[in-house]
Amino acid sequence: MADKVTPIERARKPKHSGGGNGSGGKPQSFGDYIIKDGAFYQLKQVRNGSDGGGTVEIPLCNFVAEILEETVQNDGLDEKRCLRITGTRSDGYRLPEILVPTTKFFGNQSNWAAEYWSTLVFVPPGFARPANLRAAVELYSKLNGDISRRTVYGYTGWTRIEGQWRYLTGSGGLGEDGLNQGHEVQLGQGSMQHYQLPEPLVGELLKPAAANLTKLLAVCSDKRYIGAALLAAIAKAPLGECVPNDFVLWLHGSTGSRKSSLAAIALACFGNGFKDSFPASWQDSASNLFSKAFACKDGLLVADDFKPAQSRIAAQRLHELAEKFIRASGNHTGPGRNNPDGSVKSEKFNRSLTISTAEDLPLGESLIARCLCLELDKHDVSNAVLSELQAAARNGEVAGLMAAYIQYLAPRLDELKQRLPESVRLLAESARKTDYFNSHPRAPNQYANLVAGMEVFTGFLADSGALTEADANNLLSTVEDQLKQAFLAQAGYVENEDEALRSITLMRSLLANGNAYVASKITQEQPEQLPFAWGWVADESGNKQYKPKGNLIGWYAGAIGDGGPEVWLEPNAAFKELQEYASRQGEPFLINRNTLWRRLFQKGYVIKTEQRSDRSTPRLEVRRTIAGRRVTVIILPAEVLVDKVTQPESS
């Protein structure tokens, strides 16, 4: 039961004003209220006929309650205020401690006592009683001074407290003066609570910690760019306050490739209590995943185990979640929801730098472009180097190094907030002039973010004495070079997911496998040249007769004028067959028909267009005559779909 005296209650001074405790002794009075017989009463002046007036004692309840403290729960979007209240009933029964939202306590006609203590207490009926009970409790609680206030933060990362930058973590707030455990951070249940940084390492202790963490560059000797990307992500994550992180590190490979082990090393820089658990999973709901990514401000969030299920529906849902999360991370937006009254709800968006471990890639060029994809094979990771890294993670060495880095950043954060965005812009501008970052327009900025983070981190290592200045410069140069290799590899992933190029591959496959066919524009039969390649098969009679397979998607037009052979696609039929064929493979098209033709035009595959009357963008679907009727077609070079097409169609 609730008969335990809390430390706060023991620390409070006895109530004064009026003397007595109101329980068998002299009533204790304060303002228009008294405590009498262990309960609150209101003192009310009334008229009493010809004799004048008097004071009436109106019972408000059968208990005495006191506000111990006000708590402010700050989740990064809103502040929710609650009052921690204790009480004793008039018969001496100690009421359980309750946490009452201020909106309930101060609400008009709110009967908070009955709502939170239910039948344990009694509040007589009366229109004015709730307001008077609230006033009595508030005044009584302030007899020894203002009610204490406590702020509880529900997120990590940088925030200003009393004019000073503090990096919040589960163990307190890190600043220029080190770790202040007086700042309370509650990150909820599960593995999120393991975001706890220790006291910063100092002096000679920094050297072995830096030496161990930089072994990431050697953990994959044949793919050093993987360790370089992880190290740069560790360096950049705490700088999200200066330049937000707008991409996801996608660490993928088959089971047994040690991808989760590498992600765990990076995560250990923000707390050594995670062990074999990760703060987020792709099995989380969208709301839960976004909430965790929002709470993990200026930190690394690992979302583990992106592994599409055997069920097509389950796999589709997983890819939909990945699309929502990755796209929102790139755009700094949340899922977007409304309040019950229809107003726009404050959005929780990704404020972390996220590392995803996966056995598959997200679908679509646009999503791949918002990731830096790092592929691991089973024999890429050195077990010996990994063991050394894991030891440094277990003993808290890398977390202590991160705490020292954050302590270094605290007095420099205002200057970095001014300088770092410009540094990223200049680095990205320079990167665009090279051939390393042609995979997507986002790539130069992603590279610039990681390099800018490493510049700050290597500056810390040199200034703190963890590395010599020469070694710090060499480390920065190595990471820059390896990141370029990472983005060269990224170009292959983007190209593979290019929907325009994919559509060409799928159309060739449709025709070769007999799932669709192209007819002669003149005879409506098989084209004269390479009929098998255009989706036709020999008739069983053996008389050089052919029959089509699948559905018609266009016509072979041969050479027109001085140009090469052309194929005219029927836009609706061709896209429908493409869409259905892609869906049967479990990878549906993520763009619509018009967007596909526009992408093909941009890549030079659509070779004939018509000028619009308003001279705006050209019309890609043009009119041609086939078998005496006018049809709308998309015109491609025939060799795009069938190799070695050289002969014109007979007229």
C-alpha positions as CSV (number, residue, x, y, z in Angstrom):
1,M,0.0,0.0,0.0
2,A,1.0,3.7,-0.1
3,D,2.3,4.2,3.4
4,K,6.0,4.8,2.4
5,V,7.5,8.2,3.2
6,T,9.4,9.5,0.2
7,P,12.8,11.2,0.5
8,I,11.3,14.4,-0.8
9,E,8.6,14.4,2.0
10,R,11.3,13.7,4.6
11,A,13.3,16.7,3.3
12,R,10.4,19.1,3.4
13,K,10.1,21.4,6.4
14,P,7.0,21.1,8.6
15,K,4.1,23.2,7.5
16,H,3.8,26.5,9.4
17,S,1.1,29.2,9.5
18,G,-1.6,28.5,12.0
19,G,0.3,25.8,13.9
20,G,-1.0,22.3,14.4
21,N,-1.7,19.6,11.8
22,G,-5.4,19.8,11.8
23,S,-5.8,16.3,13.1
24,G,-7.1,16.5,16.6
25,G,-5.0,19.7,17.4
26,K,-5.5,23.3,16.5
27,P,-6.7,23.7,12.9
28,Q,-4.1,24.9,10.4
29,S,-5.3,27.9,8.4
30,F,-3.9,29.5,5.2
31,G,-5.9,32.0,3.2
32,D,-9.5,31.1,3.0
33,Y,-8.8,27.5,3.9
34,I,-8.0,25.4,6.9
35,I,-7.0,21.8,7.7
36,K,-9.3,20.4,10.3
37,D,-9.6,16.8,11.4
38,G,-7.2,15.7,8.6
39,A,-9.2,17.3,5.7
40,F,-9.4,20.5,3.8
41,Y,-12.2,23.0,4.6
42,Q,-13.1,26.3,3.0
43,L,-13.7,29.3,5.3
44,K,-16.6,31.3,3.9
45,Q,-18.1,34.6,5.3
46,V,-21.9,34.6,5.4
47,R,-24.6,36.9,6.7
48,N,-26.5,35.8,9.7
49,G,-29.7,37.8,10.0
50,S,-29.8,40.9,12.2
51,D,-26.7,39.8,14.1
52,G,-24.5,40.4,11.2
53,G,-22.2,37.8,9.6
54,G,-20.0,34.9,10.5
55,T,-17.6,32.3,9.2
56,V,-18.8,28.9,7.9
57,E,-16.4,25.9,7.5
58,I,-17.3,24.1,4.3
59,P,-15.8,20.6,3.9
60,L,-14.0,20.1,0.6
61,C,-12.9,16.5,0.8
62,N,-11.8,13.8,3.3
63,F,-8.1,14.1,2.9
64,V,-5.1,16.5,2.8
65,A,-3.0,16.5,-0.4
66,E,0.3,18.2,-1.2
67,I,2.1,18.9,-4.5
68,L,5.6,17.5,-4.1
69,E,6.9,18.8,-7.5
70,E,6.0,19.8,-11.0
71,T,7.6,17.7,-13.7
72,V,8.1,19.0,-17.2
73,Q,8.4,16.2,-19.8
74,N,10.1,17.6,-22.9
75,D,10.1,15.2,-25.8
76,G,11.6,17.7,-28.3
77,L,8.3,18.8,-29.8
78,D,6.0,19.5,-26.8
79,E,6.3,20.0,-23.1
80,K,3.8,18.1,-20.9
81,R,3.6,19.3,-17.3
82,C,2.5,17.0,-14.5
83,L,2.2,17.5,-10.7
84,R,3.4,14.8,-8.4
85,I,0.9,14.7,-5.6
86,T,0.8,12.7,-2.3
87,G,-1.9,12.7,0.3
88,T,-3.3,11.3,3.6
89,R,-6.9,10.6,4.3
90,S,-8.6,11.9,7.4
91,D,-8.4,8.4,8.9
92,G,-4.7,8.3,8.5
93,Y,-4.6,6.1,5.4
94,R,-1.6,7.1,3.1
95,L,-2.9,7.6,-0.4
96,P,-0.8,6.4,-3.3
97,E,1.4,9.0,-5.0
98,I,-0.2,10.2,-8.3
99,L,1.0,12.1,-11.3
100,V,-1.6,14.5,-12.5
101,P,-1.3,16.5,-15.8
102,T,-1.6,20.3,-15.1
103,T,-4.3,20.4,-17.7
104,K,-6.4,18.1,-15.4
105,F,-5.4,19.7,-12.1
106,F,-6.2,23.3,-13.3
107,G,-9.1,22.3,-15.6
108,N,-12.4,24.0,-15.2
109,Q,-14.6,21.8,-13.0
110,S,-12.0,19.0,-13.1
111,N,-12.5,16.5,-10.3
112,W,-8.9,15.3,-10.5
113,A,-8.9,13.7,-7.0
114,A,-11.8,11.3,-7.9
115,E,-10.3,10.5,-11.3
116,Y,-6.9,9.5,-9.9
117,W,-7.7,8.2,-6.4
118,S,-11.1,6.9,-7.4
119,T,-13.1,5.5,-4.4
120,L,-10.2,5.9,-2.0
121,V,-11.3,9.5,-1.5
122,F,-14.5,11.5,-1.3
123,V,-15.3,14.9,-2.6
124,P,-18.8,16.2,-1.8
125,P,-20.9,17.5,-4.6
126,G,-21.0,21.2,-5.2
127,F,-20.4,23.5,-8.2
128,A,-17.5,25.4,-6.6
129,R,-15.8,22.6,-4.7
130,P,-13.4,21.4,-7.4
131,A,-12.0,24.9,-7.8
132,N,-11.7,25.5,-4.1
133,L,-10.1,22.1,-3.5
134,R,-7.5,22.9,-6.2
135,A,-6.8,26.3,-4.6
136,A,-6.5,24.7,-1.1
137,V,-4.0,22.1,-2.3
138,E,-2.0,24.7,-4.3
139,L,-1.8,27.1,-1.4
140,Y,-1.0,24.4,1.1
141,S,1.8,23.1,-1.1
142,K,3.4,26.6,-1.3
143,L,3.5,27.3,2.4
144,N,7.3,26.6,2.5
145,G,8.0,28.4,-0.8
146,D,7.5,27.7,-4.5
147,I,6.9,24.1,-5.6
148,S,10.1,22.6,-7.0
149,R,10.2,22.0,-10.8
150,R,12.0,19.2,-12.6
151,T,12.5,18.8,-16.3
152,V,12.7,15.3,-17.8
153,Y,14.1,15.1,-21.4
154,G,12.9,12.4,-23.7
155,Y,15.6,12.7,-26.3
156,T,19.4,12.7,-26.8
157,G,21.6,15.3,-28.4
158,W,22.3,19.0,-28.1
159,T,20.0,21.5,-26.3
160,R,20.6,24.7,-24.4
161,I,20.2,24.5,-20.7
162,E,20.6,27.7,-18.7
163,G,22.4,29.3,-21.6
164,Q,24.9,26.4,-22.1
165,W,25.1,23.8,-24.7
166,R,24.5,20.3,-23.3
167,Y,24.5,17.0,-25.1
168,L,21.8,14.9,-23.5
169,T,22.3,11.2,-22.9
170,G,20.7,8.7,-20.6
171,S,23.4,9.4,-18.0
172,G,22.9,13.2,-17.9
173,G,24.1,16.2,-19.9
174,L,27.6,16.5,-21.4
175,G,29.1,20.0,-21.7
176,E,32.3,21.8,-21.6
177,D,32.6,21.0,-17.9
178,G,32.0,17.2,-18.4
179,L,29.1,15.1,-17.5
180,N,26.3,16.6,-15.3
181,Q,24.2,13.8,-13.9
182,G,21.6,16.4,-12.7
183,H,20.0,16.6,-16.1
184,E,17.4,13.8,-16.3
185,V,16.9,11.9,-19.5
186,Q,14.3,9.1,-19.9
187,L,14.3,7.4,-23.3
188,G,11.7,4.8,-22.5
189,Q,11.9,1.0,-22.3
190,G,13.9,-1.4,-24.4
191,S,17.3,-0.7,-25.9
192,M,16.8,3.0,-26.2
193,Q,17.7,3.3,-22.6
194,H,21.2,2.2,-23.3
195,Y,22.1,5.5,-24.9
196,Q,24.3,6.4,-21.9
197,L,27.7,8.1,-22.3
198,P,30.3,8.0,-19.4
199,E,32.6,10.7,-18.1
200,P,34.9,11.8,-20.9
201,L,38.3,10.2,-21.3
202,V,41.2,12.6,-20.7
203,G,44.9,12.8,-21.3
204,E,46.8,9.6,-22.2
205,L,43.6,7.5,-22.0
206,L,42.5,9.1,-25.3
207,K,45.4,7.6,-27.3
208,P,44.6,3.9,-27.1
209,A,40.9,4.7,-27.5
210,A,41.6,6.5,-30.8
211,A,43.9,3.8,-31.9
212,N,41.3,1.2,-31.4
213,L,38.4,3.1,-33.0
214,T,40.4,3.8,-36.1
215,K,40.9,0.1,-36.6
216,L,37.6,0.3,-38.4
217,L,39.7,1.1,-41.4
218,A,41.3,-2.3,-41.2
219,V,38.3,-4.4,-40.4
220,C,37.5,-5.0,-44.1
221,S,40.9,-4.9,-45.7
222,D,39.6,-5.4,-49.3
223,K,36.8,-2.9,-48.8
224,R,38.3,-0.2,-46.6
225,Y,35.6,2.2,-47.6
226,I,33.2,0.3,-45.4
227,G,35.1,1.1,-42.2
228,A,35.8,4.6,-43.5
229,A,32.1,5.2,-44.0
230,L,31.3,3.9,-40.5
231,L,34.0,6.0,-38.9
232,A,32.8,9.1,-40.7
233,A,29.2,8.4,-39.7
234,I,30.4,8.2,-36.0
235,A,32.1,11.6,-36.4
236,K,29.2,13.3,-38.2
237,A,26.3,12.0,-36.0
238,P,26.8,14.5,-33.1
239,L,27.0,17.4,-35.6
240,G,23.4,17.0,-36.7
241,E,22.6,20.1,-34.7
242,C,24.9,22.0,-37.1
243,V,24.0,20.2,-40.4
244,P,21.1,17.7,-40.3
245,N,21.8,14.2,-41.6
246,D,19.7,13.5,-44.7
247,F,20.7,10.0,-45.7
248,V,20.9,6.4,-44.4
249,L,23.9,4.1,-44.3
250,W,22.6,0.9,-45.7
251,L,24.8,-2.0,-44.6
252,H,23.7,-5.1,-46.4
253,G,24.8,-8.6,-47.0
254,S,23.7,-12.2,-46.6
255,T,23.3,-13.9,-43.2
256,G,26.7,-14.4,-41.6
257,S,28.4,-11.4,-43.3
258,R,28.9,-9.7,-39.8
259,K,27.0,-6.6,-40.8
260,S,25.2,-6.4,-37.4
261,S,28.6,-6.8,-35.7
262,L,30.0,-3.8,-37.5
263,A,26.9,-1.7,-36.8
264,A,27.2,-2.6,-33.1
265,I,30.7,-1.2,-33.0
266,A,29.5,2.2,-34.3
267,L,26.5,2.1,-31.9
268,A,28.8,1.4,-28.9
269,C,30.3,4.8,-29.3
270,F,27.0,6.1,-27.9
271,G,26.7,3.6,-25.0
272,N,28.2,0.3,-24.1
273,G,25.1,-1.3,-22.8
274,F,23.5,-2.3,-26.1
275,K,25.5,-5.6,-26.3
276,D,23.5,-7.9,-28.7
277,S,20.4,-5.6,-28.9
278,F,19.7,-2.7,-31.2
279,P,17.5,0.3,-30.4
280,A,15.3,-0.1,-33.5
281,S,14.2,-2.8,-35.9
282,W,12.4,-3.0,-39.2
283,Q,9.8,-5.0,-37.4
284,D,8.8,-1.8,-35.5
285,S,5.7,0.0,-36.5
286,A,6.2,3.2,-38.6
287,S,5.1,5.3,-35.6
288,N,7.5,3.5,-33.3
289,L,10.4,3.8,-35.7
290,F,9.9,7.5,-36.3
291,S,9.6,8.1,-32.6
292,K,12.9,6.4,-31.9
293,A,14.6,8.2,-34.8
294,F,13.3,11.5,-33.4
295,A,14.4,10.8,-29.9
296,C,17.9,9.8,-31.1
297,K,18.9,13.4,-31.9
298,D,22.5,13.9,-32.9
299,G,23.2,10.2,-32.4
300,L,23.5,7.0,-34.4
301,L,20.4,4.9,-34.6
302,V,20.7,1.3,-35.8
303,A,17.6,-0.2,-37.5
304,D,18.3,-3.9,-37.6
305,D,17.3,-6.7,-39.9
306,F,15.7,-5.4,-43.1
307,K,14.8,-8.8,-44.4
308,P,11.7,-9.1,-46.7
309,A,9.5,-12.0,-45.6
310,Q,8.5,-15.0,-47.8
311,S,4.9,-13.6,-47.9
312,R,4.5,-11.1,-50.8
313,I,2.1,-9.0,-48.7
314,A,4.6,-8.9,-45.7
315,A,7.4,-8.0,-48.1
316,Q,5.4,-5.3,-49.6
317,R,4.6,-3.8,-46.2
318,L,8.3,-3.9,-45.3
319,H,9.3,-2.1,-48.5
320,E,6.6,0.5,-47.9
321,L,7.9,1.2,-44.4
322,A,11.5,1.5,-45.8
323,E,10.2,3.9,-48.5
324,K,8.4,6.0,-46.0
325,F,11.3,6.2,-43.6
326,I,14.1,6.7,-46.1
327,R,12.3,9.3,-48.0
328,A,11.3,11.2,-44.9
329,S,14.9,11.0,-43.6
330,G,16.1,12.6,-46.8
331,N,13.4,15.3,-46.6
332,H,13.5,15.9,-42.8
333,T,9.8,15.2,-42.6
334,G,7.6,12.9,-40.5
335,P,4.8,10.6,-41.5
336,G,2.3,13.4,-41.4
337,R,-0.9,12.9,-39.3
338,N,-3.8,15.0,-38.0
339,N,-5.1,15.6,-34.6
340,P,-8.7,14.5,-33.8
341,D,-9.8,18.0,-34.5
342,G,-8.3,18.0,-38.0
343,S,-5.4,20.2,-37.2
344,V,-1.9,19.1,-38.4
345,K,-0.1,17.1,-35.7
346,S,3.5,18.0,-34.9
347,E,5.7,15.6,-36.8
348,K,8.4,13.4,-35.3
349,F,11.0,13.0,-38.0
350,N,14.4,11.4,-38.2
351,R,17.0,13.5,-36.2
352,S,19.6,10.7,-36.1
353,L,22.1,9.4,-38.5
354,T,20.6,6.0,-39.2
355,I,22.5,2.8,-40.0
356,S,20.3,0.0,-41.4
357,T,21.4,-3.6,-41.5
358,A,19.8,-5.5,-44.3
359,E,19.7,-8.6,-46.5
360,D,18.1,-6.7,-49.3
361,L,18.1,-3.2,-50.9
362,P,15.2,-0.8,-50.8
363,L,13.3,-0.6,-54.0
364,G,13.7,2.2,-56.5
365,E,16.4,4.6,-57.7
366,S,15.1,7.5,-55.6
367,L,15.4,5.5,-52.3
368,I,18.8,4.1,-53.2
369,A,20.0,7.7,-53.9
370,R,19.0,8.6,-50.3
371,C,21.3,5.9,-49.0
372,L,25.0,5.0,-49.0
373,C,24.9,1.3,-49.7
374,L,27.7,-0.8,-48.3
375,E,27.7,-4.5,-49.3
376,L,29.4,-7.1,-47.1
377,D,30.3,-10.7,-48.2
378,K,30.9,-13.5,-45.7
379,H,34.6,-13.2,-45.9
380,D,35.0,-9.4,-46.0
381,V,35.4,-8.9,-42.2
382,S,38.6,-9.7,-40.4
383,N,37.6,-11.6,-37.2
384,A,40.8,-10.6,-35.5
385,V,40.3,-6.9,-36.0
386,L,36.6,-7.2,-35.2
387,S,37.5,-8.9,-31.9
388,E,39.8,-6.0,-30.9
389,L,37.0,-3.5,-31.8
390,Q,34.5,-5.5,-29.8
391,A,36.7,-5.4,-26.7
392,A,37.0,-1.6,-27.0
393,A,33.3,-1.4,-27.3
394,R,32.6,-3.7,-24.3
395,N,34.9,-1.9,-21.9
396,G,33.4,1.5,-22.7
397,E,36.6,2.9,-24.3
398,V,35.0,4.1,-27.5
399,A,32.0,5.6,-25.6
400,G,34.5,7.5,-23.4
401,L,36.2,8.8,-26.6
402,M,32.8,9.9,-27.9
403,A,32.1,11.7,-24.6
404,A,35.5,13.5,-24.9
405,Y,34.6,14.5,-28.5
406,I,31.3,15.9,-27.4
407,Q,33.0,17.8,-24.5
408,Y,35.3,19.3,-27.2
409,L,32.4,20.3,-29.3
410,A,30.3,22.0,-26.6
411,P,32.2,25.3,-26.4
412,R,32.6,25.3,-30.2
413,L,29.1,24.5,-31.2
414,D,27.9,28.0,-31.9
415,E,30.8,28.6,-34.2
416,L,30.3,25.2,-35.9
417,K,26.6,26.0,-36.5
418,Q,27.8,29.0,-38.5
419,R,30.8,27.5,-40.2
420,L,29.9,23.9,-41.0
421,P,27.0,24.4,-43.4
422,E,29.3,26.5,-45.6
423,S,32.0,23.9,-45.4
424,V,29.5,21.2,-46.5
425,R,28.5,23.4,-49.4
426,L,32.0,24.0,-50.6
427,L,32.9,20.3,-50.3
428,A,29.8,19.3,-52.3
429,E,30.6,21.9,-54.9
430,S,34.1,20.6,-55.3
431,A,32.9,17.0,-55.4
432,R,30.5,17.7,-58.3
433,K,33.5,18.5,-60.5
434,T,34.9,15.0,-60.1
435,D,33.8,11.7,-61.6
436,Y,33.2,10.0,-58.2
437,F,29.8,11.3,-57.5
438,N,27.8,10.9,-60.8
439,S,25.4,8.3,-59.4
440,H,22.8,10.9,-58.3
441,P,22.6,14.6,-57.5
442,R,22.4,13.8,-53.8
443,A,25.8,12.0,-53.7
444,P,28.1,15.0,-53.5
445,N,26.2,16.4,-50.5
446,Q,26.3,13.1,-48.7
447,Y,30.0,12.8,-49.3
448,A,30.5,16.4,-48.1
449,N,28.5,15.8,-44.9
450,L,30.7,12.8,-44.0
451,V,34.0,14.5,-44.8
452,A,33.0,17.7,-42.9
453,G,32.3,15.5,-39.9
454,M,35.7,13.8,-40.2
455,E,37.4,17.2,-40.5
456,V,36.0,18.2,-37.1
457,F,36.7,14.8,-35.5
458,T,40.3,14.6,-36.7
459,G,40.7,18.2,-35.4
460,F,39.6,17.0,-32.0
461,L,42.0,14.0,-32.1
462,A,44.9,16.3,-32.9
463,D,43.9,19.1,-30.4
464,S,43.4,16.6,-27.6
465,G,46.7,14.8,-28.2
466,A,44.9,11.5,-29.1
467,L,46.8,11.6,-32.4
468,T,49.7,13.7,-33.7
469,E,48.7,16.4,-36.2
470,A,50.4,14.4,-39.0
471,D,48.5,11.2,-38.1
472,A,45.2,13.1,-37.9
473,N,45.8,14.6,-41.3
474,N,46.7,11.2,-42.7
475,L,43.5,9.7,-41.2
476,L,41.4,12.4,-42.8
477,S,43.0,11.9,-46.2
478,T,42.5,8.2,-46.0
479,V,38.9,8.5,-45.1
480,E,38.3,11.0,-47.9
481,D,39.9,8.7,-50.5
482,Q,37.9,5.6,-49.3
483,L,34.6,7.5,-49.3
484,K,35.2,8.3,-52.9
485,Q,35.5,4.6,-53.6
486,A,32.3,4.0,-51.6
487,F,30.4,6.4,-53.8
488,L,31.9,4.9,-57.0
489,A,30.4,1.6,-55.8
490,Q,27.1,3.4,-55.1
491,A,26.8,4.3,-58.7
492,G,26.2,0.7,-59.6
493,Y,23.3,0.4,-57.1
494,V,21.6,3.5,-58.5
495,E,22.0,2.3,-62.1
496,N,20.5,-1.1,-61.2
497,E,17.5,0.7,-59.7
498,D,17.0,3.2,-62.6
499,E,13.4,2.6,-63.6
500,A,14.1,3.7,-67.2
501,L,17.0,1.3,-67.7
502,R,15.0,-1.4,-65.9
503,S,12.1,-0.9,-68.3
504,I,14.3,-1.6,-71.2
505,T,15.7,-4.8,-69.6
506,L,12.1,-5.9,-68.8
507,M,10.8,-5.3,-72.3
508,R,13.7,-7.3,-73.8
509,S,12.8,-10.1,-71.4
510,L,9.1,-9.9,-72.2
511,L,9.8,-10.4,-75.8
512,A,12.5,-13.0,-75.4
513,N,10.3,-15.1,-73.1
514,G,7.2,-14.9,-75.2
515,N,5.3,-12.8,-72.7
516,A,4.6,-10.1,-75.3
517,Y,5.2,-9.5,-79.0
518,V,5.8,-6.8,-81.6
519,A,4.1,-7.0,-85.0
520,S,5.1,-5.6,-88.4
521,K,3.4,-2.2,-88.8
522,I,2.6,-3.2,-92.4
523,T,1.4,-6.8,-92.3
524,Q,0.4,-7.0,-88.6
525,E,2.3,-10.4,-88.8
526,Q,5.7,-11.2,-87.6
527,P,8.5,-8.8,-88.5
528,E,10.6,-10.0,-91.5
529,Q,13.8,-10.0,-89.5
530,L,14.4,-11.9,-86.2
531,P,10.8,-12.8,-85.5
532,F,11.8,-15.0,-82.6
533,A,13.4,-12.0,-80.9
534,W,10.1,-10.0,-81.3
535,G,8.1,-12.5,-79.4
536,W,7.0,-14.9,-82.2
537,V,7.3,-18.7,-82.3
538,A,7.3,-21.1,-85.2
539,D,3.9,-22.8,-86.0
540,E,3.9,-26.5,-85.4
541,S,3.1,-27.1,-89.1
542,G,6.8,-26.3,-90.0
543,N,5.8,-24.2,-93.0
544,K,7.7,-21.1,-91.8
545,Q,4.5,-19.9,-90.3
546,Y,4.7,-18.0,-87.0
547,K,2.3,-17.2,-84.2
548,P,2.7,-14.5,-81.5
549,K,3.0,-15.2,-77.8
550,G,1.5,-12.9,-75.1
551,N,-0.1,-9.5,-75.9
552,L,0.8,-7.0,-78.5
553,I,2.9,-4.1,-77.2
554,G,3.9,-2.3,-80.4
555,W,5.0,-2.5,-84.0
556,Y,8.3,-2.9,-85.9
557,A,8.5,0.0,-88.3
558,G,11.9,-0.7,-89.9
559,A,14.0,2.2,-91.1
560,I,12.2,5.5,-91.7
561,G,14.1,7.9,-94.0
562,D,17.8,8.1,-93.2
563,G,17.4,6.8,-89.7
564,G,17.8,3.4,-88.3
565,P,15.1,0.8,-87.7
566,E,12.4,1.9,-85.3
567,V,10.0,0.2,-82.9
568,W,6.7,1.9,-82.1
569,L,5.3,1.1,-78.7
570,E,1.6,1.3,-77.9
571,P,2.0,3.3,-74.6
572,N,-0.9,1.8,-72.6
573,A,-0.3,-1.8,-73.6
574,A,3.5,-1.6,-73.2
575,F,3.3,-0.1,-69.8
576,K,0.6,-2.5,-68.6
577,E,2.7,-5.5,-69.6
578,L,5.8,-4.0,-68.0
579,Q,3.9,-3.3,-64.8
580,E,2.4,-6.8,-64.6
581,Y,5.7,-8.5,-65.4
582,A,7.5,-6.5,-62.8
583,S,4.9,-7.2,-60.2
584,R,5.1,-10.9,-60.9
585,Q,8.8,-10.7,-60.0
586,G,7.9,-9.0,-56.7
587,E,9.4,-5.6,-57.7
588,P,6.6,-3.5,-59.1
589,F,7.2,-0.3,-61.0
590,L,7.4,2.7,-58.6
591,I,6.7,5.4,-61.3
592,N,3.7,6.0,-63.6
593,R,3.5,5.7,-67.3
594,N,4.1,9.3,-68.2
595,T,7.1,9.5,-65.9
596,L,8.6,6.4,-67.5
597,W,8.4,7.8,-71.0
598,R,9.9,11.1,-69.8
599,R,12.8,9.3,-68.2
600,L,13.4,7.3,-71.4
601,F,13.4,10.5,-73.3
602,Q,15.8,12.2,-71.0
603,K,18.2,9.2,-71.5
604,G,17.9,9.5,-75.3
605,Y,15.8,6.4,-75.9
606,V,12.7,8.3,-77.3
607,I,14.0,9.5,-80.6
608,K,11.0,11.2,-82.2
609,T,8.6,13.7,-80.6
610,E,6.2,16.4,-81.6
611,Q,6.3,20.1,-80.8
612,R,3.4,21.4,-78.7
613,S,1.5,24.4,-79.9
614,D,2.7,26.4,-76.9
615,R,6.3,25.3,-77.6
616,S,6.6,23.9,-74.1
617,T,8.0,20.4,-73.4
618,P,7.8,18.2,-76.5
619,R,5.0,15.7,-76.8
620,L,6.5,12.2,-76.5
621,E,3.4,10.2,-77.6
622,V,3.2,10.9,-81.3
623,R,0.6,10.0,-84.0
624,R,1.4,7.4,-86.7
625,T,-0.6,5.5,-89.2
626,I,-0.7,1.7,-88.8
627,A,-2.9,-0.6,-91.0
628,G,-4.9,2.4,-92.1
629,R,-5.7,3.9,-88.7
630,R,-4.1,6.6,-86.6
631,V,-2.6,5.5,-83.3
632,T,-0.5,7.1,-80.6
633,V,3.0,5.6,-80.1
634,I,6.3,6.0,-78.4
635,I,9.2,5.7,-80.9
636,L,12.4,3.9,-79.8
637,P,15.4,2.7,-81.8
638,A,14.7,-1.0,-82.6
639,E,18.2,-2.1,-81.5
640,V,17.3,-1.0,-77.9
641,L,15.0,-4.0,-77.7
642,V,16.5,-6.4,-80.2
643,D,20.2,-6.6,-81.1
644,K,21.5,-6.7,-84.8
645,V,18.4,-5.2,-86.4
646,T,19.6,-3.8,-89.7
647,Q,17.1,-4.4,-92.4
648,P,14.2,-2.0,-93.2
649,E,10.7,-3.3,-93.2
650,S,9.3,-4.0,-96.6
651,S,6.7,-1.6,-97.8
